[in-house]
Amino acid sequence: MNSTLTSYTLIARDLPAAMKRQAADPVTARETAYYAANIGKVKSVDDLIADRRLYAYAMKAFGLEDMTYAKAFMRKVLTEGASSPSSFANRLADDRYVAIAKAFDFTALRVAKGSDAVEAGSDQAAAAAAQLTGSVLPDTIDFSGTNEARFTLTTQLASGKTASATIVLNKDTLANVASDLTAVKPAALLSAIQSQITASGEAGLKGKVQVNLDIFDSLLFTTAAYTDLGADQKTGGTGADADTAYAGTGAARTVTLRVAPPAAGKTAVSVGFGTNVAPDLAAQTVTDAYLRQSIETDAGAEDTGVRLALYFARKAPTVKSAYDILGDTALTQVANTLLGLPASSSATSNDALAQRAKRIGEKIDLASLKDPAAVEKLVRRFAAIWDAQNNTASAPILALFTGDDGSSGITADMMSALRAVRTGA
């Protein structure tokens, strides 16, 4: 059996290749193909949970495989979503539930419908346009870097007839309308969206959907009346010269906004409609998460240390405080190993947790966890210590540095220093 450090290195040095190998595994390939073919048919939380294979795939993708049995619990997580701070997922001390609630947000599709005129006795109501409003925009949004808002607008013109356009807001599309890309104002967003609606042409949304800012600086999309006079551009005619007209109001008119994933290398930002994408659009993201989880699970079957190392490398950039580590069993085990702390503080009081959090913050530079090189250094250090404490059979020389109680008699830093002296580095 390879050492933890060797096994981790073999996987981590070319993770894309490892994911391709995992994707080619017959069982993984079969389940992934099923997921891709069927997730688009799922329209609700109940639909997802009712399909055993889809549900199991989703749970494994987010590291919740051991909770697959808890359907009532997961129904509450998914139904309440993660958009509200008071939602069930956000109240749980585990960000895996927030992640899965965001990925399977079945309210990500925003739809507004128009209405027909109503006349009943003396009560009358005029036909109404479909109006879709977002949340209030901040005073400015930074689009100078990788931030991007991308969404598809679709309007139903009549039964069976729709038109759509994809709107992209980033530093490229806003360059001509915003003087300062670090502080793009709502009016500049409005201008960029208007120009893209117009650019979509007659086959798209031009003349069919209007966009404005309401009094609160929220984006407001409204269906509009549309007339096409045909090839001759004159009233009347047949064939290519025939006129086409769609009312701007009525139950046949709708406007739908669907948030799309940002382009590769871009970071999702909201312009009033959130950043969550529909489950079928998020299919590739879920599949990638499933493959990564499968790699970690399979590695852990051979060596728990490898699974912990891979997990820490994946999760470290999301850590904001020592309490994020203490709230995650696997991250805590890695930190305990790195710092030589016992598996349990033997106390659960707030003071004891605060002391342990302080110790972690003092010994691990949490800010550096955003740096891949710093994370890699920590992971390798963990793997070396894990080998010394657990895998002396795979690396007998490590037994020379291990006490009778299994504790390491020489630290990873000391081992590195000895290596440097030997090589003259």
ABEGO torsion letter per residue (X at the ends): XBBAAAAAAAAAABAAAAAAAAAABAAAAAAAAAAAAAAAABABAAAAAABAAAAAAAAAAAGAAAAAABAAAAAAAAAAEAABAABAAAABBBAAAAAAAAABBAAABBBBBBBBBBBBEABBBBBBBBBBBBBBBBABBBAABABBBBBBBBBBABBGBBBBBBBBBBAAAAAAABABAABBBAAAAAAAAAAAAAAAEAABABGABBBBBBAAGBBBBBBBBBBBAEAAGBBEEBEAABBBBBBABEAABBBBBBBBBBBBGBBBBBAGAEABBBAAAAAAAAAAAAAAAAAAAAAAAABAAAAAAAAAAAAAAABABAAAAAABAAAAAAAAAAAGBBABAGBABAAAAAAAAAAAAAABBAAAAABAAAAAAAAAAAAAAAAAAAAAAABAAAAAABBAAGBBABBAAAAAAAAAAAAGX
